[in-house]
């Protein structure tokens, strides 16, 4: 876990999760 910026990265994960329908945690931690 190198240099996570919570505000931007988690916010982006939330947006991506909304679009893809994936669970936020899965998308956030295991983003391909």
N, C-alpha and C positions, 0 to 999 in steps of 0.2 A: 504494500500500500504506500506508494510514493507520492507525496505532495498532493493529497486530496484537498481541493477547495470546496468546502461543503456547500456554500451558497450557490455557486455556479454549477458544479457537477451534479449535486442533488437536484437542483432546479431543472437541469437539463434531463436528468433521469426521469423526473416526474412528468415532464412534457412528452418524452419519448414513450413512457409507459402508457400515457393516455392515448397516444397515436397507435401503438402496437397492441395494446391490451395485455401486455405482460405485467406480472407483478413488479412493483418498483424495485424491491430488493434484488430480484433476479437480474433485472436489467442493469441496475446500478453496479452490482459487484461482479457480474459475469458478462459485461458488455463485450460483444465481439465486433 
